[in-house]
Amino acid sequence: MDYLLFDPRTNAIWAPAGNTGAVDVIDVATGKVSRVEGFATKEIERNGKKRVMGPSSATLGPAGTVYVGNRGDQSVCAIDEAKLHTIACGKLDAMPDGIAYVAKTNEVWVTTPRDKSIRILDGQSLAQKARLEFDGEPEGFAPDNARGRFYTNLEDKDVTLAIDLVSHATIATWPSKCGEQGPHGLRLAEGEGFLLVACSARVETLDVGHDGAALGSIDTGDGVDDLDYDAAAHRVYVGAARAATLTVASLDATGKLAAVATIATKDGARNGVVAGDGRVYLARGKGAELVVVAVPR
């Protein structure tokens, strides 16, 4: 499992379940698990090991829609969030990683790091509209509708990019200073203009309104990939897979991060998303499970 999604409209967690060829949808209130099935899977070999790939990412679309990216057949599909059936699909010629809906342009932006590109799809038909090429591997995503930008990292170059939503030009390149392993996930505090950048063992805050100036950071333990942010509570949630911890931090009006809690999880638990009741759901592929953490208020 890779990118999870909390859908506030249906109060559900979406967990793309890779090799099962399905997406599990968990009702937060009742714990009931429903399934969206029929996604293609494919066995691939990487570093001498064979793995079965399938759906791996989900993102919230316009009302009634969730988008799912599938590594099994290099597709992105729109799913009816209530009826749990497929509305439309679009095929790529590269494996999708992260996906994000951009409301300002009604587009789905898809990172495809294996060929160093981002694909832009029409939000309704899912036909490809553009392919943006880079000199590194895009990792992480954060649309900024207020400023007309899309943020991503080049993981192998240790930089964060700001891309214009209309011209598709890279308008800023900021050093992430994450080190050899580079930056991973991104989240945007849109109103404040603070971009949260996940390094392997810490999170940094960049000021997108002032040339990416570094404002704050917090250590999280090793094994961080993605993170989540609750704008209403101004809290950041970071699962560290190797450290087996969940770090909860506050984000203040100046962009500083301060520790609220460090909670033990399980080895491999990562990429947490916070639900409406404050619980955090983390993906743990090695146990084929979601680790659910009740965070102190």
C-alpha positions in Angstrom: 0.0 0.0 0.0 1.2 3.5 -0.8 -1.1 6.6 -0.8 -4.2 6.5 1.4 -7.1 8.9 1.3 -9.6 10.2 3.8 -12.8 11.3 2.0 -14.6 13.8 4.3 -17.8 13.8 2.1 -18.4 10.1 2.9 -16.4 9.8 6.1 -14.4 7.0 4.6 -10.7 5.9 4.3 -9.7 4.7 0.8 -6.9 2.1 0.8 -5.6 1.0 -2.6 -4.6 -2.6 -1.9 -2.1 -3.2 -4.6 -1.7 -6.9 -5.3 -5.3 -7.7 -4.5 -6.6 -5.8 -7.5 -9.0 -3.9 -5.3 -9.4 -0.7 -3.2 -10.7 -1.1 0.3 -13.1 1.6 1.5 -13.5 1.8 5.3 -16.4 3.5 6.9 -14.8 5.5 9.8 -18.0 5.5 11.9 -18.7 1.8 11.7 -15.5 0.1 10.6 -17.3 -1.6 7.8 -15.1 -2.5 4.8 -16.4 -2.3 1.3 -14.4 -3.1 -1.9 -14.0 -1.6 -5.3 -12.8 -4.6 -7.3 -11.7 -5.4 -10.8 -8.4 -3.4 -11.0 -5.7 -4.9 -13.2 -2.6 -6.3 -11.6 0.8 -7.1 -13.0 3.9 -9.0 -11.8 7.1 -7.0 -12.2 10.7 -7.6 -11.2 12.7 -4.9 -9.3 16.1 -5.4 -7.8 15.9 -9.1 -8.4 12.6 -9.5 -6.6 9.2 -10.1 -8.1 6.2 -8.1 -6.9 2.5 -7.9 -8.0 1.5 -4.3 -8.6 -2.0 -2.9 -8.7 -3.9 0.1 -7.4 -1.6 2.2 -5.2 -2.9 5.8 -4.9 -6.2 7.7 -4.3 -7.1 11.3 -4.3 -10.2 13.3 -3.8 -11.8 14.7 -6.9 -14.8 16.9 -7.6 -18.1 16.1 -5.8 -18.9 12.5 -6.0 -15.6 11.4 -7.4 -12.4 9.7 -6.2 -9.5 9.1 -8.5 -7.4 5.9 -8.2 -4.0 5.4 -9.8 -3.1 1.8 -10.8 0.5 0.6 -11.4 -0.9 -2.7 -12.7 -2.0 -1.3 -16.1 -0.7 2.3 -15.8 -4.2 3.7 -15.5 -6.0 6.4 -13.6 -9.7 5.8 -13.0 -12.6 8.0 -11.6 -14.7 6.1 -9.1 -18.1 7.1 -7.8 -17.5 7.6 -4.1 -21.0 6.6 -3.0 -21.8 3.7 -5.4 -18.2 2.5 -5.6 -18.2 1.8 -9.3 -15.9 3.0 -12.1 -17.0 6.1 -14.1 -14.1 6.5 -16.5 -10.4 5.5 -16.9 -7.4 6.9 -18.8 -4.3 5.0 -19.7 -0.7 6.3 -19.5 2.5 5.0 -21.1 4.3 5.2 -17.8 3.6 3.9 -14.3 1.7 6.4 -12.1 2.9 7.2 -8.6 1.2 10.1 -6.9 -2.0 11.6 -8.2 -3.7 14.9 -7.3 -6.8 16.7 -8.4 -6.4 20.4 -9.3 -9.7 22.1 -8.9 -8.6 25.4 -10.5 -8.1 23.7 -13.9 -10.2 20.6 -13.5 -7.2 18.4 -14.1 -5.5 15.4 -12.5 -1.8 15.7 -12.2 0.1 12.4 -12.1 3.7 12.0 -11.1 5.5 9.4 -13.2 9.0 9.3 -11.8 10.3 6.4 -13.8 10.4 8.5 -16.9 11.1 11.8 -15.1 7.8 13.4 -15.9 4.4 14.6 -14.8 1.3 13.8 -16.8 -1.7 16.1 -16.8 -5.1 14.5 -17.5 -8.5 16.1 -18.2 -10.6 15.8 -15.0 -13.6 14.4 -16.8 -12.4 12.2 -19.6 -9.0 11.4 -18.1 -7.4 11.9 -21.5 -3.8 13.1 -21.3 -3.5 16.8 -22.0 0.2 17.3 -21.4 3.5 15.7 -20.4 6.0 17.8 -18.4 9.6 16.6 -18.5 12.2 17.1 -15.8 15.8 16.4 -15.2 15.0 14.3 -12.1 12.3 12.1 -10.6 9.1 13.8 -9.4 8.0 12.6 -6.0 5.2 14.1 -3.8 2.5 16.6 -4.8 0.6 19.6 -3.5 -1.7 21.7 -5.7 -2.0 25.4 -4.8 -5.2 26.7 -6.3 -4.9 30.1 -4.6 -1.5 30.8 -6.2 -2.0 28.8 -9.4 0.9 26.5 -8.7 1.7 22.8 -8.4 4.5 21.7 -6.1 6.6 18.5 -6.4 10.0 17.3 -5.4 12.8 16.0 -7.6 13.8 13.2 -5.1 17.1 12.4 -6.7 18.1 16.1 -6.9 17.1 17.1 -3.4 15.0 20.1 -4.6 11.4 21.2 -4.5 9.7 22.8 -7.6 6.9 25.2 -8.0 5.1 24.8 -11.4 2.7 27.2 -13.0 -0.7 25.5 -13.5 -1.4 27.2 -16.8 2.0 27.7 -18.6 3.4 24.5 -17.0 6.7 26.4 -16.5 8.9 25.7 -13.5 8.8 29.1 -11.8 10.9 28.3 -8.7 13.4 25.7 -7.6 14.1 25.5 -3.9 16.8 23.4 -2.1 15.0 20.9 0.1 18.2 20.0 2.1 16.9 16.6 2.9 20.2 14.9 1.9 21.1 11.9 -0.2 17.7 10.3 0.0 16.0 13.5 -1.1 12.5 14.9 -0.3 9.4 12.7 -0.4 5.8 13.7 0.4 4.4 17.3 0.4 1.4 19.0 2.0 0.3 22.6 1.7 -1.1 24.9 4.3 -2.7 26.9 1.6 -4.0 29.9 3.5 -0.7 30.5 5.2 1.4 29.7 2.2 3.5 27.1 4.1 4.7 24.0 2.3 5.5 20.9 4.4 8.3 18.8 3.0 8.8 15.3 4.2 12.5 14.1 4.4 13.3 10.6 5.5 13.7 11.5 9.2 12.2 15.0 9.5 9.7 17.5 8.2 10.6 21.0 7.0 8.4 24.1 6.4 9.0 26.3 3.3 7.4 29.7 2.7 6.0 29.5 -0.8 5.2 33.3 -0.7 8.8 34.2 0.0 11.0 32.2 -2.4 10.8 29.0 -0.4 12.5 30.3 2.7 13.0 27.7 5.4 10.8 28.5 8.4 11.0 25.4 10.7 11.6 21.7 11.0 11.0 18.8 13.3 12.7 15.4 13.7 10.4 12.4 13.2 12.4 9.2 13.2 13.5 7.4 10.1 11.3 5.9 7.4 9.1 8.8 6.4 7.5 8.8 2.9 4.3 10.8 2.9 2.5 12.9 5.6 -0.8 14.6 6.3 -2.0 17.9 7.5 -5.2 19.0 9.3 -5.8 22.6 8.4 -8.5 23.2 11.0 -6.3 22.0 13.9 -3.0 23.2 12.4 -1.5 19.7 13.1 0.9 17.6 11.1 0.9 13.8 11.1 4.0 11.9 10.1 4.4 8.1 10.2 8.0 6.8 10.3 8.2 3.2 9.0 11.6 2.3 10.4 11.2 4.1 13.7 7.7 2.7 14.1 6.3 6.0 15.4 3.7 8.6 14.5 4.9 12.1 15.2 2.1 14.7 15.8 3.3 18.3 15.4 1.7 21.7 15.6 2.2 24.3 12.9 2.1 27.9 14.2 1.4 31.2 12.4 5.1 31.7 11.7 5.7 28.3 10.1 7.4 26.8 13.1 6.8 23.1 14.0 6.5 21.9 17.6 6.1 18.4 18.9 2.7 17.5 20.3 3.1 13.7 20.7 5.2 10.8 19.6 3.1 7.6 19.5 4.4 4.0 19.0 2.9 2.2 15.9 4.3 -0.8 14.1 7.4 -1.4 12.0 6.6 -0.5 8.4 3.6 1.7 9.3 3.7 4.9 7.1 1.8 7.4 5.0 -0.8 8.2 7.5 -4.0 10.1 6.9 -6.1 11.8 9.6 -9.9 11.1 9.6 -12.6 13.5 10.7 -12.7 12.0 14.2 -8.9 12.6 14.8 -7.8 9.0 14.4 -4.9 8.4 12.0 -4.8 5.5 9.6 -1.4 4.3 8.5 -0.6 1.8 5.7 1.4 -1.3 6.7 2.0 -3.4 3.7 4.1 -6.1 5.4 1.1 -7.0 7.6 -1.5 -6.3 4.9 -3.2 -4.0 7.4 -4.1 -0.5 8.4 -2.7 0.7 11.7 -5.2 3.0 13.4 -3.9 5.4 16.0 -6.1 7.4 18.5 -4.3 10.7 18.8 -4.7 12.7 22.1 -6.7 15.9 21.6 
